[in-house]
Each structure stands twice: as C-alpha cells, then as structure tokens.
Amino acid sequence: MIDTWFFAALCFGFLALCALLRVIPGPERNDRIVSFTAAVTLASAAALVLTIASGNLFILDAAIVIALILFAGIAGYAKFSGGEKA
C-alpha cells in the first residue's frame, strides 16, 4: 500500500509538471514567469512532503536553496525589467 506522504508528494509533483507545461504556451513573458514561479513553489512543496515521508533532510535543504534562488531571481527581474515607476 502506498504511503499517504508519498501520494501527496506525487500529487504536488504532478501539479508542478502541469504548471511547468503552462510555461511554454504562455502568451506574455509575465504569464510565463508566474507559471514558472508556481511550478517551483509546487516542486518545493513536493520536496517538503518527500522529506517528511523519507526522513532525509538533504531534500529539504535542496528545496530551500531552490526556493531562495527563485525568490532572488524574481526580485531581480522585477527590479530590472523596466516596469512602471511610482
């Protein structure tokens, strides 16, 4: 029988894959960035659940690093994209 935590990680992974598939046909660059952010966030959630299921903390460390890199990248894009100035 499949463990509930592994099933939850599989569901989060599937949702991340669906969000990643939305990146390709995105109509604008901002839409693609939002879907990529959602995909990485869901993948981080899958890694967190997988950490709980397996008890291996290395997976959690990798997920935290990936989420921090994503945050820094999105903040840098927002700053240097030349958007509206207040």
NUFI-310364 format. One line per field, with one value per residue (C-alpha): x, y, z; residue number from 0; residue in one letter. Coordinates in pm, 1 decimal, m for minus. Each point is the difference from the previous one (the first is absolute). Last residue first. Layout:
N
X: [X/...]
Y: [Y/...]
Z: [Z/...]
k: [NUM/...]
r: [A/...]
***
This chain:
86
X: [589.9/196.2/m167.3/207.2/354.6/69.7/289.5/m171.0/m268.6/253.6/234.4/m281.9/m104.6/356.4/55.4/m323.1/85.2/347.0/m155.9/m249.5/279.8/208.8/m297.3/m80.9/361.1/3.6/m329.2/132.8/309.3/m223.6/m74.5/m292.5/m153.5/m361.8/63.3/270.7/m230.6/m260.2/254.6/123.5/m356.2/m51.3/319.2/m129.8/m324.8/193.6/218.0/m306.6/m179.8/305.0/21.6/m367.5/46.9/306.9/m183.0/m285.8/247.8/164.8/m326.9/m230.4/121.5/25.6/320.5/m51.0/m333.5/182.3/187.0/m328.1/m109.6/336.7/m29.6/m350.2/135.3/278.7/m247.4/m213.0/302.5/110.8/m351.6/10.2/338.9/m137.6/m303.3/215.4/m86.3/m126.5]
Y: [5518.1/m142.9/m247.3/m293.1/6.6/m366.7/74.5/m2.6/m257.2/m230.5/30.0/m79.2/m298.6/m130.4/48.7/m183.5/m284.4/m35.6/m9.7/m268.6/m211.2/29.1/m95.8/m299.3/m122.7/24.5/m188.4/m282.7/m23.0/m49.8/m365.2/m123.2/m174.2/109.9/335.2/84.0/m105.8/242.4/281.0/m98.5/2.5/345.0/116.3/m139.7/190.3/322.7/m68.6/m53.3/306.9/214.6/m142.8/77.4/358.9/41.6/m133.3/241.7/288.3/m91.8/9.9/m250.8/m303.2/m302.7/m140.4/96.6/m183.9/m333.4/103.7/50.5/m351.2/m141.5/178.3/m144.8/m349.3/51.0/121.4/m310.6/m231.1/166.4/m49.9/m368.8/m37.7/154.8/m229.6/m312.7/m235.5/m346.1]
Z: [m893.7/m291.4/m227.0/m118.6/m128.3/57.9/235.0/339.4/m73.9/m164.2/295.8/243.2/m213.6/m10.0/371.3/80.6/m236.6/150.5/346.1/m107.8/m149.9/316.9/217.9/m218.2/14.0/377.7/22.6/m217.9/218.9/306.5/m78.6/211.9/m299.4/27.8/168.2/m251.6/m282.8/133.9/m3.7/m344.8/m133.5/153.2/m169.8/m330.4/54.8/57.0/m304.4/m218.7/136.6/m70.9/m351.9/m50.7/115.6/m220.2/m305.6/57.3/33.3/m331.6/m186.9/m168.8/195.6/m228.6/161.2/364.6/25.9/m18.2/313.6/182.5/m97.6/110.2/333.6/42.5/m69.3/253.5/260.1/m60.0/21.8/322.8/141.9/m101.9/165.4/318.8/m1.4/m29.9/m282.6/87.0]
k: [85/84/83/82/81/80/79/78/77/76/75/74/73/72/71/70/69/68/67/66/65/64/63/62/61/60/59/58/57/56/55/54/53/52/51/50/49/48/47/46/45/44/43/42/41/40/39/38/37/36/35/34/33/32/31/30/29/28/27/26/25/24/23/22/21/20/19/18/17/16/15/14/13/12/11/10/9/8/7/6/5/4/3/2/1/0]
r: [A/K/E/G/G/S/F/K/A/Y/G/A/I/G/A/F/L/I/L/A/I/V/I/A/A/D/L/I/F/L/N/G/S/A/I/T/L/V/L/A/A/A/S/A/L/T/V/A/A/T/F/S/V/I/R/D/N/R/E/P/G/P/I/V/R/L/L/A/C/L/A/L/F/G/F/C/L/A/A/F/F/W/T/D/I/M]
***
